[in-house]
């Protein structure tokens, strides 16, 4: 007899397709925000979209593809080359919250995701506003 496994957040909210939608919607917002877009050096946002999707999937209990391909996330270290100010963090969070709005999550799952994204945005700040 096997033990029942607890469903992960990743599975509960719809798995891969949910995270594809979330990250795609987020980067649609980034693409239309010149000040935030300036933080993304690649002309094509596709690779950044893929990296964020893989990271979030792994964080929320999905496939560990991010770590297999890129190693430990080391988020602050990876973002140090970019000037992330409180204003930029708020812009990032505004687009992420708009993307979350498109998912139709349960109130509990919605709050969990927004809470994590808020903490993550503030954690990435590494410079003061000019």
VMD Tcl script that draws the C-alpha trace (Angstrom):
set ca {
  {0.00 0.00 0.00}
  {1.45 3.34 -0.99}
  {1.18 6.54 1.00}
  {-0.95 9.22 -0.64}
  {1.19 12.05 -1.91}
  {0.34 15.62 -1.09}
  {-0.56 17.67 -4.14}
  {1.92 20.45 -4.81}
  {0.93 24.05 -5.35}
  {2.19 23.62 -8.92}
  {-0.27 20.79 -9.56}
  {-3.13 22.41 -7.64}
  {-3.04 25.60 -9.75}
  {-2.90 23.82 -13.10}
  {0.73 22.87 -13.63}
  {2.80 23.81 -16.65}
  {0.05 25.59 -18.61}
  {-0.70 27.92 -15.68}
  {2.93 28.96 -15.39}
  {3.26 29.39 -19.16}
  {0.26 31.76 -19.07}
  {1.49 33.61 -15.97}
  {4.95 34.30 -17.32}
  {3.77 35.09 -20.84}
  {1.25 37.64 -19.52}
  {3.94 39.11 -17.26}
  {6.39 39.60 -20.14}
  {3.66 41.18 -22.27}
  {3.52 43.84 -19.57}
  {7.30 44.16 -19.42}
  {7.50 44.57 -23.20}
  {5.20 47.57 -22.99}
  {7.00 49.23 -20.08}
  {10.14 50.98 -21.42}
  {11.61 51.72 -17.98}
  {11.30 48.11 -16.80}
  {12.16 46.70 -20.23}
  {15.53 48.45 -19.92}
  {16.49 45.92 -17.23}
  {16.34 43.13 -19.83}
  {19.43 43.28 -22.06}
  {18.30 40.62 -24.53}
  {16.42 41.94 -27.55}
  {14.17 38.87 -27.46}
  {12.38 38.40 -24.12}
  {11.77 34.72 -24.95}
  {14.83 33.38 -23.10}
  {14.02 35.46 -20.00}
  {10.43 34.20 -20.18}
  {11.62 30.60 -20.30}
  {14.04 31.07 -17.38}
  {11.40 32.69 -15.17}
  {8.84 30.02 -16.02}
  {11.27 27.21 -15.19}
  {12.27 28.92 -11.94}
  {8.68 29.45 -10.82}
  {7.66 25.92 -11.77}
  {10.51 24.54 -9.69}
  {9.83 26.87 -6.76}
  {6.18 25.82 -6.61}
  {6.86 22.07 -6.72}
  {6.99 21.33 -10.44}
  {9.84 19.98 -12.56}
  {13.39 20.77 -11.44}
  {14.43 21.75 -14.97}
  {15.72 25.15 -13.87}
  {18.27 23.67 -11.49}
  {19.23 20.91 -13.93}
  {19.99 23.48 -16.66}
  {21.20 26.50 -14.69}
  {22.22 25.29 -11.24}
  {21.16 26.90 -7.98}
  {18.90 29.91 -8.60}
  {21.11 32.43 -6.71}
  {18.57 35.10 -7.54}
  {20.28 38.10 -5.97}
  {23.65 37.16 -7.44}
  {22.20 36.70 -10.93}
  {20.50 40.11 -10.73}
  {23.40 42.12 -9.31}
  {24.49 43.39 -12.75}
  {21.11 45.13 -13.03}
  {20.08 48.22 -11.09}
  {16.92 47.08 -9.30}
  {15.48 50.06 -7.45}
  {12.36 50.20 -5.28}
  {10.57 51.84 -8.23}
  {11.68 49.08 -10.62}
  {10.59 46.44 -8.10}
  {7.14 48.09 -7.91}
  {6.90 48.16 -11.72}
  {7.86 44.47 -11.83}
  {5.28 43.66 -9.18}
  {2.53 45.63 -10.96}
  {3.02 43.57 -14.12}
  {3.27 40.33 -12.16}
  {0.06 41.07 -10.25}
  {-1.70 41.88 -13.53}
  {-0.52 38.50 -14.85}
  {-1.77 36.74 -11.71}
  {-5.15 38.43 -12.28}
  {-5.51 36.41 -15.51}
  {-5.18 33.03 -13.80}
  {-8.44 32.76 -11.87}
  {-6.80 31.13 -8.87}
  {-8.65 30.23 -5.69}
  {-8.42 32.98 -3.05}
  {-5.88 30.97 -1.00}
  {-3.66 30.16 -3.99}
  {-3.94 33.71 -5.29}
  {-2.81 35.11 -1.93}
  {0.09 32.63 -1.72}
  {1.36 33.62 -5.14}
  {0.97 37.37 -4.60}
  {2.66 37.15 -1.21}
  {5.64 35.29 -2.67}
  {5.94 37.70 -5.61}
  {5.86 40.70 -3.26}
  {8.62 39.24 -1.10}
  {10.67 38.31 -4.18}
  {10.34 41.78 -5.71}
  {11.53 43.46 -2.51}
  {14.34 40.93 -2.03}
  {15.79 41.81 -5.45}
  {16.24 45.52 -4.69}
  {19.93 46.32 -4.88}
  {20.02 50.07 -5.55}
  {18.29 53.27 -4.48}
  {16.06 55.31 -6.75}
  {17.85 58.22 -8.39}
}
mol new
graphics top color blue
foreach p $ca { graphics top sphere $p radius 0.5 }
foreach p [lrange $ca 0 end-1] q [lrange $ca 1 end] { graphics top cylinder $p $q radius 0.2 }
display resetview
